[in-house]
């Protein structure tokens, strides 16, 4: 993230036109042409670098400007800061046909590193090989602790990535030996400070002390990148740079060395205790260069893991610990893949590390390489990999969705590890609601990554729920924002924070009435019950606003008609049908018309007709009795409000009563369910024999619907319903048959 000032400078740099850029280049040429290395040249080069680096498309410089930049870069009298800027500008305008640089005549290693960086930016493969040979010749001609070698290691690392064939076998072995020495045998004394030559500069004052650990303790083991001090020696800088290029170099060496077992022998080696013991006991100085480097790398990573457990005194050192821990685990993963004998020496350490990281939320990024390690070696390591993935996919997105860097690394980890998940892919697929929290919070930078990942997460069981969640992304973002704000105390926020003043949303987030909705949006796993949560909320919404049924009559009709039968709607169908029967009435909304009632009646009648005609099978199970009883009740309610429909619904209810008494109904639904359908059909038929009473019972006024009518035993609707049932029974003899 850039500051507002930096964003403003970048925007201005992008908007500069070619004419203004040409004037700046002319000024740079004038300053460099007369070898004016002062502040004016420094300021002009800084502006030039900002302009050429601020845009995605390459800016072209005039030939005289490019030549003068090259001349200043190679000049022995040009200050170091100006040379750095000249090299940076030349890299930004690469590839360029105007370059005439060469490494052959450069003796200063720092200058050689800068020139090489420009040549490598050209991307020419032959030039890459030439640069690599030049850098290696200098490395081979100097003592291992010689000055200036640290400027060449980044060049060698870049050459290795761009053109692995550029290094000969002997050169590779030489660098293997030197990297091993730099990793393991750097000085444990701090470097000497440069003397100012003052009066009080004495030899006693300049005596270096030992390096320390991040917690301030004097280091008792070999130097690493996590060792601290006031000043560093040349070999200590080489130690740091060797570790920074170690993983890429090991991958370049690969498993194909002469001392590495063939793929056919790996399984035997992984299971052989004898090979493990022999590998552990072999003296490192007797090993070939590549194997010796691997041994030193293993020791170095083990020490870094130990150092990462110390409590750092400075925040910067704490962040460095986390970064080094991630890199150390990645290097161990490479070592174990190249040589399985390291696996058994690594497992106990990584198991303990995983347990420690699970309890430390500040080191959550380090869990990703540990999980990747277990993905690569889970079976051989006898680790409960599924428990590792469950923790990874459940807790990390839910608790750290607001970290953009972690979000990117997590999604990239999922993409890169897809071929390795195997039978555990179901854990990742079922956790997609959690992964979507990253997307909801950091959509623009993650969109491309998610587009590539989604096809692997979709299956027949999650497709509909995933589509719903994609449509709900704005709602999920709002819910995550409320969750994050609710976890922070108001006292921790400044007075100008909007969330301090606008507390209404937070109150709604904590309101038990909305808990089910927020819990559904913030769920960690695929629930498969989106049509259930929505149905419960739909009923709550209709209860709060009954006129919604009339206002959304067209959409509700389309929903009922699109189901293709009473089996397709589930909980949502039951809720919608109940709401139609309850609230499609003039007593709730004066806009309700007979035409609307008739349309809904015909749509629901068609659904009930399918129940009477279809027979259950393995492909089409029996319709739930709850759906049948709700359909019958709603049809009766609608008929009581449009009494021309009473004969039609009475006929249907008679058929349903006959159907419920048949042996087939008992075998399909069970005797208890069939009895419930029979009872409901009988009660509704009895009500329809007295239309005015039916309208009172099935379409009560708003006052009658108040809770007291259900609590008062003298006026309760169940009492009225049972009384009417007794009145219309033939055996009572009060009405003609």
Buried (B, 14 or more C-beta within 10 A) or exposed (E): EEEEEEEEBBEEBEEBEEEEBEEBBEBBBBBBEEEEBEEEBBEBBBBBBBBBBBBEEEBBBBEBBBBBBBBBBBBEEBBEEBBBBBBBBBBBBBEBEBBEBBBEEBEBBBBBBBBBBBBBBBEBEEBBBBBBBBBBEBBEEBEEBBEBBBBBBBBBBBBBBBBBEBBEEEBBBBBBBBBBBBBBBBBBBBBEEEEEEEEEEEEEEEEBEBBBBBEEEEBEEBBBBBBBBEEBBBBBBBBBBBBBBBBEBBBBBEBEBEEBBEEEEBEEBBEBEEBBEEBEEEEBEEBBBBBBBBBBBBBBBBBBBBBBEBEBBEEEBBEBBBBBBBBBBBBBBBBBBBBBBBBBBBBEBBBEBBEBBBEEEEBBBBBBBBBBBBBBBBEBBEBEBEEBBBBBBBBBBBEBBBBBEBBBBBBBBBEEBBEBBEEBBEBBBBBBBBBBBBBBBBEEBBEEBBEBBBEBBEEEEBEEBBEEBBEBBEBBBBBBBBBEBBEEEEEEEEEEEEBBEEEEEBEEBEEEEBEEBBEBBBBBBBBEBBBBBBBBBBBBEBEEEBBBBBEBBEEBBEBBEEBEBBBEBBBBBBBBBBBBBBBBBBBBBEEBBEEBBBBBBBBBBEBBEBBEEBEBEEEEEBBBBBBBBBBBBBBBBBBBBBEEBBEBBBEBBEBBBEBBBEEEBBEBBEEEBBBBBBEBBBBBBBBBBBEEBBBBBBBBEEEBBEEEBEEEEEEBBEEBBEEBBEBBEEEEEEEEE
